[in-house]
Amino acid sequence: MGRHIRLALKRLKEEMEVLSHE
């Protein structure tokens, strides 16, 4: 369970960074 959340948070963080760069 923790693994899934961690992976989801990691992807979300990366997407947020990409969005904030544009």
N, CA, C and O atoms as a CHARMM CRD file, in Angstrom:
* protein
*
   88
    1    1 MET  N      0.84000  -1.20000   0.00000 PROA 1      0.00000
    2    1 MET  CA     0.00000   0.00000   0.00000 PROA 1      0.00000
    3    1 MET  C      0.88100   1.25900   0.00000 PROA 1      0.00000
    4    1 MET  O      0.69000   2.15600  -0.82100 PROA 1      0.00000
    5    2 GLY  N      1.82300   1.31300   0.90500 PROA 2      0.00000
    6    2 GLY  CA     2.71700   2.47800   0.96300 PROA 2      0.00000
    7    2 GLY  C      3.47100   2.67800  -0.34000 PROA 2      0.00000
    8    2 GLY  O      3.71300   3.80400  -0.77400 PROA 2      0.00000
    9    3 ARG  N      3.84100   1.54900  -0.95900 PROA 3      0.00000
   10    3 ARG  CA     4.59400   1.65200  -2.22200 PROA 3      0.00000
   11    3 ARG  C      3.76500   2.36000  -3.28400 PROA 3      0.00000
   12    3 ARG  O      4.26900   3.22200  -4.00400 PROA 3      0.00000
   13    4 HSD  N      2.49500   1.99200  -3.37500 PROA 4      0.00000
   14    4 HSD  CA     1.62500   2.59900  -4.38600 PROA 4      0.00000
   15    4 HSD  C      1.50900   4.10800  -4.17400 PROA 4      0.00000
   16    4 HSD  O      1.60900   4.89300  -5.11700 PROA 4      0.00000
   17    5 ILE  N      1.29900   4.49100  -2.92900 PROA 5      0.00000
   18    5 ILE  CA     1.14400   5.92300  -2.62000 PROA 5      0.00000
   19    5 ILE  C      2.42700   6.66800  -2.96200 PROA 5      0.00000
   20    5 ILE  O      2.39200   7.75800  -3.53100 PROA 5      0.00000
   21    6 ARG  N      3.56100   6.06500  -2.60700 PROA 6      0.00000
   22    6 ARG  CA     4.84000   6.73500  -2.85900 PROA 6      0.00000
   23    6 ARG  C      5.03700   6.92700  -4.35800 PROA 6      0.00000
   24    6 ARG  O      5.46400   7.99500  -4.79700 PROA 6      0.00000
   25    7 LEU  N      4.72900   5.90300  -5.14000 PROA 7      0.00000
   26    7 LEU  CA     4.89800   6.00400  -6.60000 PROA 7      0.00000
   27    7 LEU  C      3.96500   7.07800  -7.15800 PROA 7      0.00000
   28    7 LEU  O      4.36200   7.87800  -8.00500 PROA 7      0.00000
   29    8 ALA  N      2.73600   7.08600  -6.68000 PROA 8      0.00000
   30    8 ALA  CA     1.76500   8.07200  -7.16300 PROA 8      0.00000
   31    8 ALA  C      2.23100   9.48300  -6.82600 PROA 8      0.00000
   32    8 ALA  O      2.14500  10.38500  -7.65900 PROA 8      0.00000
   33    9 LEU  N      2.72400   9.67300  -5.60300 PROA 9      0.00000
   34    9 LEU  CA     3.19600  10.99800  -5.19700 PROA 9      0.00000
   35    9 LEU  C      4.38200  11.42500  -6.04200 PROA 9      0.00000
   36    9 LEU  O      4.49800  12.58900  -6.42400 PROA 9      0.00000
   37   10 LYS  N      5.26300  10.47200  -6.33100 PROA 10     0.00000
   38   10 LYS  CA     6.44700  10.79800  -7.13300 PROA 10     0.00000
   39   10 LYS  C      6.02700  11.27000  -8.52400 PROA 10     0.00000
   40   10 LYS  O      6.53700  12.27100  -9.02700 PROA 10     0.00000
   41   11 ARG  N      5.10300  10.54800  -9.13500 PROA 11     0.00000
   42   11 ARG  CA     4.64200  10.93000 -10.47700 PROA 11     0.00000
   43   11 ARG  C      3.93100  12.27300 -10.43100 PROA 11     0.00000
   44   11 ARG  O      4.12800  13.12000 -11.30100 PROA 11     0.00000
   45   12 LEU  N      3.10300  12.46100  -9.40700 PROA 12     0.00000
   46   12 LEU  CA     2.37000  13.71400  -9.28000 PROA 12     0.00000
   47   12 LEU  C      3.34700  14.88300  -9.13300 PROA 12     0.00000
   48   12 LEU  O      3.16800  15.93600  -9.74600 PROA 12     0.00000
   49   13 LYS  N      4.37500  14.68400  -8.31800 PROA 13     0.00000
   50   13 LYS  CA     5.36700  15.74200  -8.10000 PROA 13     0.00000
   51   13 LYS  C      6.05900  16.09100  -9.41300 PROA 13     0.00000
   52   13 LYS  O      6.24700  17.26600  -9.72800 PROA 13     0.00000
   53   14 GLU  N      6.43500  15.07900 -10.17100 PROA 14     0.00000
   54   14 GLU  CA     7.11500  15.32800 -11.44600 PROA 14     0.00000
   55   14 GLU  C      6.19900  16.09600 -12.39400 PROA 14     0.00000
   56   14 GLU  O      6.63500  17.03400 -13.06100 PROA 14     0.00000
   57   15 GLU  N      4.93400  15.69800 -12.45200 PROA 15     0.00000
   58   15 GLU  CA     3.99600  16.37200 -13.34900 PROA 15     0.00000
   59   15 GLU  C      3.79400  17.82300 -12.92100 PROA 15     0.00000
   60   15 GLU  O      3.71600  18.71600 -13.76500 PROA 15     0.00000
   61   16 MET  N      3.71100  18.05900 -11.61500 PROA 16     0.00000
   62   16 MET  CA     3.52300  19.41600 -11.10700 PROA 16     0.00000
   63   16 MET  C      4.70900  20.28400 -11.49900 PROA 16     0.00000
   64   16 MET  O      4.53800  21.43900 -11.89000 PROA 16     0.00000
   65   17 GLU  N      5.91600  19.72800 -11.39500 PROA 17     0.00000
   66   17 GLU  CA     7.11600  20.49500 -11.75100 PROA 17     0.00000
   67   17 GLU  C      7.08400  20.85600 -13.23100 PROA 17     0.00000
   68   17 GLU  O      7.39800  21.98500 -13.60900 PROA 17     0.00000
   69   18 VAL  N      6.70500  19.89600 -14.06200 PROA 18     0.00000
   70   18 VAL  CA     6.64600  20.14500 -15.50500 PROA 18     0.00000
   71   18 VAL  C      5.61700  21.23400 -15.80600 PROA 18     0.00000
   72   18 VAL  O      5.85000  22.11100 -16.63800 PROA 18     0.00000
   73   19 LEU  N      4.47300  21.16500 -15.11400 PROA 19     0.00000
   74   19 LEU  CA     3.42800  22.16000 -15.35300 PROA 19     0.00000
   75   19 LEU  C      3.89400  23.53800 -14.90900 PROA 19     0.00000
   76   19 LEU  O      3.62300  24.52800 -15.58800 PROA 19     0.00000
   77   20 SER  N      4.58100  23.61700 -13.79300 PROA 20     0.00000
   78   20 SER  CA     5.01900  24.91500 -13.28400 PROA 20     0.00000
   79   20 SER  C      6.13800  25.48800 -14.13000 PROA 20     0.00000
   80   20 SER  O      6.37100  26.69700 -14.11200 PROA 20     0.00000
   81   21 HSD  N      6.82900  24.64700 -14.86400 PROA 21     0.00000
   82   21 HSD  CA     7.91000  25.15400 -15.72600 PROA 21     0.00000
   83   21 HSD  C      7.33000  25.84300 -16.95300 PROA 21     0.00000
   84   21 HSD  O      7.91700  26.79000 -17.47600 PROA 21     0.00000
   85   22 GLU  N      6.17300  25.36700 -17.41200 PROA 22     0.00000
   86   22 GLU  CA     5.59200  25.95700 -18.62900 PROA 22     0.00000
   87   22 GLU  C      4.79500  27.20600 -18.31800 PROA 22     0.00000
   88   22 GLU  O      4.24000  27.82600 -19.22500 PROA 22     0.00000
